[in-house]
């Protein structure tokens, strides 16, 4: 039973990682491997812009104004 649970968790994690990378690639309009704030917010509704801007800032760990695929897939809380 534990082996089945572990396998299911590993599958869920790998699917989640792939989904994050796929979503990142869709947002990366200029294909430079980075998301600018404009690319990140491109499909965000106006009323959510402030909240999602904070998500962008929280995920931008090296504070370069861009999100790498690693930074993009990090789950962060909005303060």
Secondary structure, DSSP 8 states (H G I E B T S, - for coil): -HHHHHHHHHHHHHHHHHHHHHHHHHH-TT-SS-EEHHHHHTT--GGGHHHHHHHHHHH-TT-SSEE-HHHHHS-----
